[in-house]
Amino acid sequence: MEFGIYTLADIGQNPVNGYMPTAKERLDEVMQYGQLADEAGLHVFGVGEHHRLDYAVSAVPVVLSALSQRTKNIQLISTTTVLSTVDPVRLYEDFATLDLLSNGRAEIVAGRGAFIESFPLFGYDVDDYDALFEEHLALLLKLNREERVTWSGSYRKPLQHADIAPRASREIPIHIGVGGTPESASRAGRYGVGLNLAILGGDPRRFKHLVDVYREALLTAGHDAKKSKITVSGHAYFAENLAQAKEEFYPHYSNYWHYVNAQRGMRYHLSKEGFDNMTAGQNALFVGSPNEIIEKILMQHEIFGHSRFMAQLDIGAVPFMQVAKSIELLGTHIMPAVNKALKE
């Protein structure tokens, strides 16, 4: 199994000491997290796209290109690119450039976006939410395969024998981010791209049907199911023992959900009891000691058969050194133990 971490570079107030970082400080942290992940031997580092003042990253390929010059081996991936509101030609050229700069380490996770601020910002109609994604995905995949492209659609002017340059070192791996809709899982299978499954709470078994839909769509469309790529991603925090992990992470996780729901006009407080339930047993929140996380990852592998695990470690203004410790534990303890168990 491949292991990685990702960040959305959210800018939030630390609930413990009240400190509010600047966008510059968050970008510096993102660079350092990527370097630490590379040094720890992790396989993937992801950065997400938002167009809001409470997030530090809107230009994902710019950030990943900068990081490509500070890292050696780690794959550099968008988590996610809001494909509905970006021109696919510009997107391909940006990531092809990243791929060349990084010596073949670029990947794209395409999503429709949980936030819709990019639609008016770039002149798109939110009523075309799904149709834009479908058309842009089809064009992106064509651009990824062909040097010169002839194409026509409904939401941009046609292309006639257009040169698409530069060319990446190979076809860039593309995945679709799926939060819970069978239609998105089916689309990923139909197009033969990877499935990136975000499991942010509850019993992970309730997501099993999405993987089944994906694999069935792969086979129906004639794709090689053995080449399928399934990623499971989720919120996580690791420490030497469960009690320490819960004590350190709870105020930040509660802070995160309070803020997210406030943006939706909802009042919400994550109680300590509710948090304990989210971390307990088979539930999807990856909080605990390495041994507990290893057991939880292996349990989920029995359900999904996935080949990549991605952890989001820095939400809710978790301090830098605590995130760095989680990265270290993931690379030195969790990843080797899981892969040893899978091999055996």
C-alpha positions as YAML, in Angstrom:
chain: A
units: angstrom
residues:
- id: 1
  name: MET
  ca: [0.00, 0.00, 0.00]
- id: 2
  name: GLU
  ca: [1.13, 3.54, -0.76]
- id: 3
  name: PHE
  ca: [0.95, 6.08, 2.06]
- id: 4
  name: GLY
  ca: [0.65, 9.83, 1.93]
- id: 5
  name: ILE
  ca: [-0.63, 12.98, 3.56]
- id: 6
  name: TYR
  ca: [-2.58, 15.93, 2.22]
- id: 7
  name: THR
  ca: [-3.46, 19.44, 3.33]
- id: 8
  name: LEU
  ca: [-6.10, 22.00, 2.42]
- id: 9
  name: ALA
  ca: [-3.92, 24.74, 3.96]
- id: 10
  name: ASP
  ca: [-6.84, 26.12, 5.95]
- id: 11
  name: ILE
  ca: [-6.10, 29.28, 7.92]
- id: 12
  name: GLY
  ca: [-7.69, 29.02, 11.34]
- id: 13
  name: GLN
  ca: [-7.20, 30.29, 14.86]
- id: 14
  name: ASN
  ca: [-5.47, 27.91, 17.23]
- id: 15
  name: PRO
  ca: [-8.12, 27.07, 19.88]
- id: 16
  name: VAL
  ca: [-5.48, 26.50, 22.55]
- id: 17
  name: ASN
  ca: [-3.35, 29.65, 22.32]
- id: 18
  name: GLY
  ca: [-5.47, 31.87, 20.05]
- id: 19
  name: TYR
  ca: [-2.78, 32.35, 17.40]
- id: 20
  name: MET
  ca: [-3.95, 33.08, 13.84]
- id: 21
  name: PRO
  ca: [-1.34, 32.33, 11.15]
- id: 22
  name: THR
  ca: [-0.91, 34.34, 7.99]
- id: 23
  name: ALA
  ca: [-1.25, 32.88, 4.50]
- id: 24
  name: LYS
  ca: [2.52, 33.14, 4.16]
- id: 25
  name: GLU
  ca: [3.05, 31.14, 7.34]
- id: 26
  name: ARG
  ca: [0.64, 28.43, 6.19]
- id: 27
  name: LEU
  ca: [2.36, 28.18, 2.81]
- id: 28
  name: ASP
  ca: [5.71, 27.82, 4.57]
- id: 29
  name: GLU
  ca: [4.22, 25.01, 6.66]
- id: 30
  name: VAL
  ca: [2.90, 23.27, 3.54]
- id: 31
  name: MET
  ca: [6.42, 23.33, 2.07]
- id: 32
  name: GLN
  ca: [7.85, 21.87, 5.25]
- id: 33
  name: TYR
  ca: [5.19, 19.17, 5.49]
- id: 34
  name: GLY
  ca: [5.97, 18.08, 1.93]
- id: 35
  name: GLN
  ca: [9.68, 17.90, 2.68]
- id: 36
  name: LEU
  ca: [9.09, 15.94, 5.90]
- id: 37
  name: ALA
  ca: [6.81, 13.50, 4.10]
- id: 38
  name: ASP
  ca: [9.45, 12.94, 1.41]
- id: 39
  name: GLU
  ca: [12.18, 12.42, 4.01]
- id: 40
  name: ALA
  ca: [9.93, 9.98, 5.93]
- id: 41
  name: GLY
  ca: [9.64, 7.82, 2.82]
- id: 42
  name: LEU
  ca: [5.94, 8.48, 2.20]
- id: 43
  name: HIS
  ca: [4.73, 8.00, -1.34]
- id: 44
  name: VAL
  ca: [2.32, 10.90, -1.90]
- id: 45
  name: PHE
  ca: [1.83, 14.52, -0.83]
- id: 46
  name: GLY
  ca: [-1.38, 16.36, -1.73]
- id: 47
  name: VAL
  ca: [-2.53, 19.98, -1.69]
- id: 48
  name: GLY
  ca: [-6.16, 21.09, -2.11]
- id: 49
  name: GLU
  ca: [-7.67, 24.03, -3.99]
- id: 50
  name: HIS
  ca: [-9.88, 26.72, -2.49]
- id: 51
  name: HIS
  ca: [-10.64, 30.30, -3.46]
- id: 52
  name: ARG
  ca: [-11.38, 31.81, -0.06]
- id: 53
  name: LEU
  ca: [-9.52, 34.05, 2.37]
- id: 54
  name: ASP
  ca: [-9.58, 31.30, 5.00]
- id: 55
  name: TYR
  ca: [-7.42, 28.99, 2.85]
- id: 56
  name: ALA
  ca: [-3.86, 29.64, 1.71]
- id: 57
  name: VAL
  ca: [-3.78, 27.68, -1.57]
- id: 58
  name: SER
  ca: [-5.70, 28.54, -4.72]
- id: 59
  name: ALA
  ca: [-2.91, 27.82, -7.25]
- id: 60
  name: VAL
  ca: [-2.17, 24.15, -6.52]
- id: 61
  name: PRO
  ca: [0.25, 23.48, -9.42]
- id: 62
  name: VAL
  ca: [2.29, 26.55, -8.43]
- id: 63
  name: VAL
  ca: [2.66, 25.28, -4.86]
- id: 64
  name: LEU
  ca: [3.45, 21.73, -5.99]
- id: 65
  name: SER
  ca: [5.99, 23.00, -8.53]
- id: 66
  name: ALA
  ca: [7.80, 24.88, -5.78]
- id: 67
  name: LEU
  ca: [7.74, 21.75, -3.66]
- id: 68
  name: SER
  ca: [9.07, 19.65, -6.54]
- id: 69
  name: GLN
  ca: [12.37, 21.49, -6.20]
- id: 70
  name: ARG
  ca: [12.63, 20.65, -2.50]
- id: 71
  name: THR
  ca: [11.72, 16.95, -2.73]
- id: 72
  name: LYS
  ca: [13.16, 13.93, -4.52]
- id: 73
  name: ASN
  ca: [10.79, 10.97, -4.60]
- id: 74
  name: ILE
  ca: [7.31, 11.78, -3.37]
- id: 75
  name: GLN
  ca: [4.36, 11.98, -5.79]
- id: 76
  name: LEU
  ca: [2.81, 15.46, -5.90]
- id: 77
  name: ILE
  ca: [-0.96, 15.45, -6.25]
- id: 78
  name: SER
  ca: [-3.89, 17.87, -6.18]
- id: 79
  name: THR
  ca: [-6.44, 16.98, -3.50]
- id: 80
  name: THR
  ca: [-8.55, 18.18, -5.13]
- id: 81
  name: THR
  ca: [-8.69, 20.25, -8.31]
- id: 82
  name: VAL
  ca: [-12.13, 21.84, -8.78]
- id: 83
  name: LEU
  ca: [-12.42, 20.61, -12.35]
- id: 84
  name: SER
  ca: [-15.80, 22.20, -13.10]
- id: 85
  name: THR
  ca: [-14.35, 25.72, -12.95]
- id: 86
  name: VAL
  ca: [-10.90, 25.36, -14.49]
- id: 87
  name: ASP
  ca: [-10.07, 25.28, -18.18]
- id: 88
  name: PRO
  ca: [-8.87, 21.73, -18.92]
- id: 89
  name: VAL
  ca: [-6.22, 22.93, -21.38]
- id: 90
  name: ARG
  ca: [-4.70, 25.25, -18.79]
- id: 91
  name: LEU
  ca: [-4.96, 22.49, -16.17]
- id: 92
  name: TYR
  ca: [-3.18, 19.93, -18.32]
- id: 93
  name: GLU
  ca: [-0.41, 22.34, -19.28]
- id: 94
  name: ASP
  ca: [0.15, 23.34, -15.65]
- id: 95
  name: PHE
  ca: [0.41, 19.74, -14.45]
- id: 96
  name: ALA
  ca: [2.50, 18.68, -17.44]
- id: 97
  name: THR
  ca: [4.94, 21.42, -16.47]
- id: 98
  name: LEU
  ca: [4.88, 20.16, -12.88]
- id: 99
  name: ASP
  ca: [5.47, 16.64, -14.14]
- id: 100
  name: LEU
  ca: [8.57, 17.72, -16.08]
- id: 101
  name: LEU
  ca: [9.94, 19.79, -13.21]
- id: 102
  name: SER
  ca: [9.44, 16.90, -10.78]
- id: 103
  name: ASN
  ca: [10.79, 14.17, -13.07]
- id: 104
  name: GLY
  ca: [7.44, 12.41, -13.46]
- id: 105
  name: ARG
  ca: [5.78, 12.90, -10.06]
- id: 106
  name: ALA
  ca: [2.57, 14.80, -10.90]
- id: 107
  name: GLU
  ca: [-0.96, 13.48, -10.31]
- id: 108
  name: ILE
  ca: [-4.44, 15.03, -10.36]
- id: 109
  name: VAL
  ca: [-7.47, 14.35, -8.19]
- id: 110
  name: ALA
  ca: [-10.45, 16.00, -9.88]
- id: 111
  name: GLY
  ca: [-13.55, 16.91, -7.90]
- id: 112
  name: ARG
  ca: [-16.72, 18.94, -8.26]
- id: 113
  name: GLY
  ca: [-15.94, 20.87, -5.10]
- id: 114
  name: ALA
  ca: [-17.66, 21.09, -1.72]
- id: 115
  name: PHE
  ca: [-17.52, 24.89, -1.94]
- id: 116
  name: ILE
  ca: [-18.92, 26.79, -4.92]
- id: 117
  name: GLU
  ca: [-17.11, 30.13, -4.67]
- id: 118
  name: SER
  ca: [-15.07, 29.34, -7.79]
- id: 119
  name: PHE
  ca: [-18.18, 29.33, -10.03]
- id: 120
  name: PRO
  ca: [-18.93, 33.08, -9.94]
- id: 121
  name: LEU
  ca: [-15.22, 33.87, -9.58]
- id: 122
  name: PHE
  ca: [-14.38, 32.30, -12.95]
- id: 123
  name: GLY
  ca: [-17.66, 33.07, -14.70]
- id: 124
  name: TYR
  ca: [-19.37, 29.68, -14.55]
- id: 125
  name: ASP
  ca: [-23.00, 28.98, -13.71]
- id: 126
  name: VAL
  ca: [-23.48, 26.79, -10.65]
- id: 127
  name: ASP
  ca: [-26.58, 25.33, -12.32]
- id: 128
  name: ASP
  ca: [-24.13, 23.60, -14.69]
- id: 129
  name: TYR
  ca: [-22.31, 22.03, -11.73]
- id: 130
  name: ASP
  ca: [-22.40, 18.42, -12.92]
- id: 131
  name: ALA
  ca: [-22.45, 18.95, -16.69]
- id: 132
  name: LEU
  ca: [-19.33, 21.12, -16.51]
- id: 133
  name: PHE
  ca: [-17.49, 18.44, -14.58]
- id: 134
  name: GLU
  ca: [-18.44, 15.72, -17.06]
- id: 135
  name: GLU
  ca: [-17.36, 17.75, -20.09]
- id: 136
  name: HIS
  ca: [-14.15, 19.02, -18.52]
- id: 137
  name: LEU
  ca: [-13.18, 15.52, -17.40]
- id: 138
  name: ALA
  ca: [-13.67, 14.06, -20.87]
- id: 139
  name: LEU
  ca: [-11.56, 16.83, -22.39]
- id: 140
  name: LEU
  ca: [-8.82, 16.53, -19.76]
- id: 141
  name: LEU
  ca: [-8.47, 12.80, -20.43]
- id: 142
  name: LYS
  ca: [-8.23, 13.47, -24.17]
- id: 143
  name: LEU
  ca: [-5.58, 16.14, -23.61]
- id: 144
  name: ASN
  ca: [-3.67, 13.68, -21.45]
- id: 145
  name: ARG
  ca: [-3.53, 11.15, -24.29]
- id: 146
  name: GLU
  ca: [-3.05, 13.27, -27.42]
- id: 147
  name: GLU
  ca: [-0.47, 15.86, -28.49]
- id: 148
  name: ARG
  ca: [-2.81, 17.54, -30.96]
- id: 149
  name: VAL
  ca: [-6.47, 17.73, -30.07]
- id: 150
  name: THR
  ca: [-9.64, 18.29, -32.07]
- id: 151
  name: TRP
  ca: [-12.65, 18.62, -29.81]
- id: 152
  name: SER
  ca: [-15.98, 20.40, -29.37]
- id: 153
  name: GLY
  ca: [-18.34, 20.76, -26.43]
- id: 154
  name: SER
  ca: [-20.98, 22.98, -24.86]
- id: 155
  name: TYR
  ca: [-19.01, 25.16, -22.44]
- id: 156
  name: ARG
  ca: [-15.96, 26.40, -24.35]
- id: 157
  name: LYS
  ca: [-14.93, 27.06, -27.94]
- id: 158
  name: PRO
  ca: [-13.87, 24.05, -30.03]
- id: 159
  name: LEU
  ca: [-10.28, 22.97, -30.53]
- id: 160
  name: GLN
  ca: [-9.01, 22.30, -34.04]
- id: 161
  name: HIS
  ca: [-5.73, 20.36, -34.26]
- id: 162
  name: ALA
  ca: [-4.55, 22.32, -31.21]
- id: 163
  name: ASP
  ca: [-1.00, 21.75, -29.97]
- id: 164
  name: ILE
  ca: [-1.09, 20.85, -26.28]
- id: 165
  name: ALA
  ca: [2.29, 21.65, -24.80]
- id: 166
  name: PRO
  ca: [4.41, 20.84, -23.02]
- id: 167
  name: ARG
  ca: [3.82, 17.13, -22.90]
- id: 168
  name: ALA
  ca: [4.24, 15.35, -19.58]
- id: 169
  name: SER
  ca: [6.77, 12.55, -19.27]
- id: 170
  name: ARG
  ca: [3.88, 10.05, -19.40]
- id: 171
  name: GLU
  ca: [0.11, 10.09, -19.07]
- id: 172
  name: ILE
  ca: [-0.53, 11.89, -15.81]
- id: 173
  name: PRO
  ca: [-2.41, 9.67, -13.31]
- id: 174
  name: ILE
  ca: [-5.90, 11.08, -12.80]
- id: 175
  name: HIS
  ca: [-8.35, 10.23, -10.02]
- id: 176
  name: ILE
  ca: [-11.87, 11.37, -9.15]
- id: 177
  name: GLY
  ca: [-12.60, 12.51, -5.62]
- id: 178
  name: VAL
  ca: [-15.76, 10.89, -4.24]
- id: 179
  name: GLY
  ca: [-17.46, 11.95, -1.03]
- id: 180
  name: GLY
  ca: [-20.56, 9.77, -1.09]
- id: 181
  name: THR
  ca: [-22.43, 9.74, -4.40]
- id: 182
  name: PRO
  ca: [-22.68, 6.54, -6.46]
- id: 183
  name: GLU
  ca: [-22.80, 8.67, -9.64]
- id: 184
  name: SER
  ca: [-19.27, 9.95, -8.98]
- id: 185
  name: ALA
  ca: [-17.99, 6.45, -8.25]
- id: 186
  name: SER
  ca: [-19.60, 5.15, -11.44]
- id: 187
  name: ARG
  ca: [-18.10, 8.01, -13.45]
- id: 188
  name: ALA
  ca: [-14.61, 7.15, -12.20]
- id: 189
  name: GLY
  ca: [-15.08, 3.55, -13.29]
- id: 190
  name: ARG
  ca: [-16.62, 4.49, -16.62]
- id: 191
  name: TYR
  ca: [-13.64, 6.67, -17.52]
- id: 192
  name: GLY
  ca: [-11.11, 4.20, -16.14]
- id: 193
  name: VAL
  ca: [-9.50, 6.61, -13.67]
- id: 194
  name: GLY
  ca: [-8.67, 6.25, -9.99]
- id: 195
  name: LEU
  ca: [-11.20, 6.49, -7.17]
- id: 196
  name: ASN
  ca: [-10.25, 8.75, -4.25]
- id: 197
  name: LEU
  ca: [-12.69, 7.99, -1.45]
- id: 198
  name: ALA
  ca: [-12.97, 10.54, 1.36]
- id: 199
  name: ILE
  ca: [-14.22, 8.88, 4.55]
- id: 200
  name: LEU
  ca: [-14.56, 11.54, 7.21]
- id: 201
  name: GLY
  ca: [-16.66, 9.82, 9.84]
- id: 202
  name: GLY
  ca: [-18.87, 6.95, 10.87]
- id: 203
  name: ASP
  ca: [-18.62, 3.30, 9.98]
- id: 204
  name: PRO
  ca: [-16.49, 2.95, 6.83]
- id: 205
  name: ARG
  ca: [-18.51, -0.07, 5.71]
- id: 206
  name: ARG
  ca: [-21.27, 2.29, 4.59]
- id: 207
  name: PHE
  ca: [-18.93, 3.34, 1.74]
- id: 208
  name: LYS
  ca: [-18.38, -0.22, 0.48]
- id: 209
  name: HIS
  ca: [-21.14, 0.12, -2.12]
- id: 210
  name: LEU
  ca: [-19.25, 2.99, -3.77]
- id: 211
  name: VAL
  ca: [-16.23, 0.76, -4.36]
- id: 212
  name: ASP
  ca: [-18.54, -1.95, -5.72]
- id: 213
  name: VAL
  ca: [-20.15, 0.57, -8.09]
- id: 214
  name: TYR
  ca: [-16.70, 1.73, -9.22]
- id: 215
  name: ARG
  ca: [-15.41, -1.76, -9.94]
- id: 216
  name: GLU
  ca: [-18.61, -2.76, -11.76]
- id: 217
  name: ALA
  ca: [-18.42, 0.37, -13.93]
- id: 218
  name: LEU
  ca: [-14.76, -0.39, -14.73]
- id: 219
  name: LEU
  ca: [-15.64, -3.86, -15.97]
- id: 220
  name: THR
  ca: [-18.72, -2.70, -17.90]
- id: 221
  name: ALA
  ca: [-16.66, -0.07, -19.71]
- id: 222
  name: GLY
  ca: [-14.02, -2.64, -20.64]
- id: 223
  name: HIS
  ca: [-11.20, -1.32, -18.45]
- id: 224
  name: ASP
  ca: [-8.69, -3.60, -16.80]
- id: 225
  name: ALA
  ca: [-9.90, -3.89, -13.21]
- id: 226
  name: LYS
  ca: [-6.39, -4.95, -12.13]
- id: 227
  name: LYS
  ca: [-5.18, -1.45, -13.01]
- id: 228
  name: SER
  ca: [-7.78, 0.25, -10.83]
- id: 229
  name: LYS
  ca: [-6.49, 2.66, -8.21]
- id: 230
  name: ILE
  ca: [-8.49, 3.08, -5.01]
- id: 231
  name: THR
  ca: [-7.41, 5.62, -2.41]
- id: 232
  name: VAL
  ca: [-8.95, 5.94, 1.05]
- id: 233
  name: SER
  ca: [-8.41, 9.32, 2.67]
- id: 234
  name: GLY
  ca: [-9.48, 10.71, 6.01]
- id: 235
  name: HIS
  ca: [-8.78, 12.91, 9.00]
- id: 236
  name: ALA
  ca: [-6.02, 11.67, 11.26]
- id: 237
  name: TYR
  ca: [-3.76, 12.37, 14.22]
- id: 238
  name: PHE
  ca: [-1.11, 10.05, 15.64]
- id: 239
  name: ALA
  ca: [0.67, 10.02, 19.02]
- id: 240
  name: GLU
  ca: [2.49, 7.58, 21.26]
- id: 241
  name: ASN
  ca: [-0.77, 6.40, 22.85]
- id: 242
  name: LEU
  ca: [-4.52, 6.79, 22.38]
- id: 243
  name: ALA
  ca: [-5.10, 9.00, 25.42]
- id: 244
  name: GLN
  ca: [-2.43, 11.46, 24.32]
- id: 245
  name: ALA
  ca: [-3.71, 11.53, 20.74]
- id: 246
  name: LYS
  ca: [-7.28, 12.23, 21.83]
- id: 247
  name: GLU
  ca: [-6.28, 14.88, 24.37]
- id: 248
  name: GLU
  ca: [-4.10, 16.76, 21.90]
- id: 249
  name: PHE
  ca: [-6.38, 16.50, 18.86]
- id: 250
  name: TYR
  ca: [-9.83, 17.04, 20.35]
- id: 251
  name: PRO
  ca: [-9.73, 20.86, 20.73]
- id: 252
  name: HIS
  ca: [-8.50, 21.21, 17.14]
- id: 253
  name: TYR
  ca: [-11.01, 18.79, 15.67]
- id: 254
  name: SER
  ca: [-13.86, 20.40, 17.58]
- id: 255
  name: ASN
  ca: [-12.61, 23.79, 16.36]
- id: 256
  name: TYR
  ca: [-12.56, 22.51, 12.77]
- id: 257
  name: TRP
  ca: [-16.13, 21.23, 12.76]
- id: 258
  name: HIS
  ca: [-17.45, 24.31, 14.55]
- id: 259
  name: TYR
  ca: [-15.94, 26.52, 11.86]
- id: 260
  name: VAL
  ca: [-17.03, 24.37, 8.91]
- id: 261
  name: ASN
  ca: [-20.62, 24.22, 10.09]
- id: 262
  name: ALA
  ca: [-20.70, 27.94, 10.91]
- id: 263
  name: GLN
  ca: [-19.84, 28.58, 7.25]
- id: 264
  name: ARG
  ca: [-22.97, 26.62, 6.38]
- id: 265
  name: GLY
  ca: [-25.11, 28.65, 8.78]
- id: 266
  name: MET
  ca: [-25.29, 25.82, 11.32]
- id: 267
  name: ARG
  ca: [-24.58, 25.83, 15.04]
- id: 268
  name: TYR
  ca: [-22.57, 22.80, 15.99]
- id: 269
  name: HIS
  ca: [-20.42, 21.75, 18.93]
- id: 270
  name: LEU
  ca: [-18.51, 18.49, 18.87]
- id: 271
  name: SER
  ca: [-18.72, 17.17, 22.41]
- id: 272
  name: LYS
  ca: [-15.93, 15.13, 23.96]
- id: 273
  name: GLU
  ca: [-18.29, 12.16, 24.05]
- id: 274
  name: GLY
  ca: [-19.08, 12.60, 20.37]
- id: 275
  name: PHE
  ca: [-15.38, 12.81, 19.57]
- id: 276
  name: ASP
  ca: [-14.67, 9.65, 21.55]
- id: 277
  name: ASN
  ca: [-17.34, 7.83, 19.56]
- id: 278
  name: MET
  ca: [-15.80, 8.99, 16.28]
- id: 279
  name: THR
  ca: [-12.43, 7.51, 17.24]
- id: 280
  name: ALA
  ca: [-13.77, 4.29, 18.74]
- id: 281
  name: GLY
  ca: [-13.57, 0.83, 17.24]
- id: 282
  name: GLN
  ca: [-14.00, 0.62, 13.49]
- id: 283
  name: ASN
  ca: [-15.16, 4.21, 13.04]
- id: 284
  name: ALA
  ca: [-13.33, 6.14, 10.39]
- id: 285
  name: LEU
  ca: [-11.46, 8.83, 12.36]
- id: 286
  name: PHE
  ca: [-7.78, 7.81, 12.44]
- id: 287
  name: VAL
  ca: [-6.77, 8.99, 15.90]
- id: 288
  name: GLY
  ca: [-4.56, 6.94, 18.20]
- id: 289
  name: SER
  ca: [-1.26, 5.19, 18.64]
- id: 290
  name: PRO
  ca: [0.49, 3.51, 15.70]
- id: 291
  name: ASN
  ca: [-0.82, 0.07, 16.72]
- id: 292
  name: GLU
  ca: [-4.43, 1.25, 16.72]
- id: 293
  name: ILE
  ca: [-4.02, 3.01, 13.37]
- id: 294
  name: ILE
  ca: [-2.36, -0.04, 11.83]
- id: 295
  name: GLU
  ca: [-5.30, -2.20, 12.92]
- id: 296
  name: LYS
  ca: [-7.82, 0.30, 11.54]
- id: 297
  name: ILE
  ca: [-6.05, 0.60, 8.15]
- id: 298
  name: LEU
  ca: [-5.86, -3.19, 7.79]
- id: 299
  name: MET
  ca: [-9.54, -3.49, 8.72]
- id: 300
  name: GLN
  ca: [-10.47, -0.98, 6.02]
- id: 301
  name: HIS
  ca: [-8.26, -2.78, 3.52]
- id: 302
  name: GLU
  ca: [-10.35, -5.89, 4.07]
- id: 303
  name: ILE
  ca: [-13.42, -3.86, 3.13]
- id: 304
  name: PHE
  ca: [-12.11, -1.85, 0.18]
- id: 305
  name: GLY
  ca: [-8.95, -3.57, -1.06]
- id: 306
  name: HIS
  ca: [-7.47, -0.10, -1.62]
- id: 307
  name: SER
  ca: [-3.87, 0.50, -2.65]
- id: 308
  name: ARG
  ca: [-3.30, 3.99, -1.18]
- id: 309
  name: PHE
  ca: [-3.99, 5.63, 2.18]
- id: 310
  name: MET
  ca: [-3.96, 9.43, 2.58]
- id: 311
  name: ALA
  ca: [-4.18, 11.25, 5.93]
- id: 312
  name: GLN
  ca: [-5.14, 14.88, 6.53]
- id: 313
  name: LEU
  ca: [-3.22, 15.85, 9.66]
- id: 314
  name: ASP
  ca: [-3.25, 19.63, 10.03]
- id: 315
  name: ILE
  ca: [-6.92, 20.63, 10.25]
- id: 316
  name: GLY
  ca: [-8.19, 22.87, 13.02]
- id: 317
  name: ALA
  ca: [-4.84, 24.68, 13.43]
- id: 318
  name: VAL
  ca: [-2.88, 21.72, 14.81]
- id: 319
  name: PRO
  ca: [0.59, 23.08, 15.71]
- id: 320
  name: PHE
  ca: [3.43, 22.38, 13.31]
- id: 321
  name: MET
  ca: [5.48, 20.17, 15.64]
- id: 322
  name: GLN
  ca: [2.49, 17.94, 16.39]
- id: 323
  name: VAL
  ca: [1.82, 17.46, 12.67]
- id: 324
  name: ALA
  ca: [5.51, 16.72, 12.15]
- id: 325
  name: LYS
  ca: [5.34, 14.02, 14.84]
- id: 326
  name: SER
  ca: [2.35, 12.41, 13.10]
- id: 327
  name: ILE
  ca: [4.27, 12.38, 9.81]
- id: 328
  name: GLU
  ca: [7.21, 10.71, 11.53]
- id: 329
  name: LEU
  ca: [5.01, 8.02, 13.10]
- id: 330
  name: LEU
  ca: [3.28, 7.36, 9.79]
- id: 331
  name: GLY
  ca: [6.59, 6.85, 7.99]
- id: 332
  name: THR
  ca: [8.56, 4.97, 10.63]
- id: 333
  name: HIS
  ca: [5.90, 2.84, 12.35]
- id: 334
  name: ILE
  ca: [2.54, 2.68, 10.59]
- id: 335
  name: MET
  ca: [3.52, 2.34, 6.94]
- id: 336
  name: PRO
  ca: [6.13, -0.45, 7.35]
- id: 337
  name: ALA
  ca: [3.93, -2.44, 9.73]
- id: 338
  name: VAL
  ca: [0.88, -2.29, 7.45]
- id: 339
  name: ASN
  ca: [2.88, -3.32, 4.39]
- id: 340
  name: LYS
  ca: [4.56, -6.15, 6.29]
- id: 341
  name: ALA
  ca: [1.14, -7.44, 7.35]
- id: 342
  name: LEU
  ca: [-0.25, -7.17, 3.81]
- id: 343
  name: LYS
  ca: [2.77, -9.00, 2.40]
- id: 344
  name: GLU
  ca: [2.40, -11.79, 4.95]
...
